[in-house]
């Protein structure tokens, strides 16, 4: 999905994982606060307490967001019920896998009134793209390429539907990132938690997952300046 150039900066927000209070506190730090142009790298859900509220905020705000591996796990877990089918063994296995990976907390967040949000949220997740592109060059003339996992290895094949899972799951570790220096894009992604609780920013990518839900920080990267905003986990 491609967006044309605009003057206002973007704020790319790392993996929220249900930490709604931290998200709103981070937004309050931004120069334009709630009027800021927000972009999300996926993994809005799981492990934190307020996944349903986070998804509702992003969905209703119309903010660009790519699909993360946790959204994909949730979709896989509910696939049969969304199609009006009876749960089979494979679906039950998917549900158990999702629950073990923080889906139990997301389930709880949809109890009560927010339970009415579940189906429209699932339908919204189904249409999330695997990548976003913005024609806003940085100081080196590179445009912005947003993915959930490390996306540079798949940029040239980005329109291949078989690459969708790769964009959601790929990690940075042990990659020869110098091979991508001649690319015309700069990749901003989450998924790969930075143990320093600081984003890793290089000439051709920024890994911005600073582990908020693990008592780390929630990160927003301003584009194209690459200025960093960080918020301690407050839930």
C-alpha positions, 0 to 999 in steps of 0.5 A: 500500500502506497501513500504520496508525499505530505508535509506533516511528519509521521509517527511510527509506533512500535508494538503496543501489545494491549498497553493502551495507557502507555499508547495514549501517554506516548501520543501526549508526548508528540508535538501535535498530540492526538492530531499527529499522523500515526502509523502502526507496525502491528502487534496491537494485541496480546499480553497486555490488558487492553487489546480491544481498546487499542484495536478500537482506537487504531481502527476508528482513527483510520490510522495506517497499520500493517498486520503483525504476527499476533493479529495473524494468530488471532485470525487463525484462531477464529477462522472457523467461527468467522466462516460459520464453520464448526471448530475442527482440530486444526482450529482448536490447535490454532486457538491454543497456540494463540492463547499460549502467546498472549491471546488469553489476555486479548480474550479477556479484553473482549469480555463485557461490552467490548465483546461487541467489538470482536467481529468487526475487529476481526474483519478489520484485521483481515484487510490489514496490509503486509507493508506500507510505503510512503513517498516521504524521503529522508536525508539520504533520499530514501522513502519509507517502507513500514513492515511488522518484521524485518522487511528488507529481504522481501522488498523486491517481492513485496507484491507477491502474496506468498510474502505476507507471512514473511513480512509478519514473522521475519526477525533481524538477527544474523542478517547481512544488512549491508546487502540492502544499502543500495535500496531506495527505501528505509525500512521501519519495523517492530517484532524484533525486541531491542534489549536495550529498550532503545530503537536500533537505527542504521542507514537503511532500517530502524528496529523500533520494538522496545519491549513495552509489554515486557516492562520496556518502553513504547517507541514512536519514530518521527519520520523523516527526522528519525527523532525518537519518543519513548514512553515507559510502560504504564499499562 
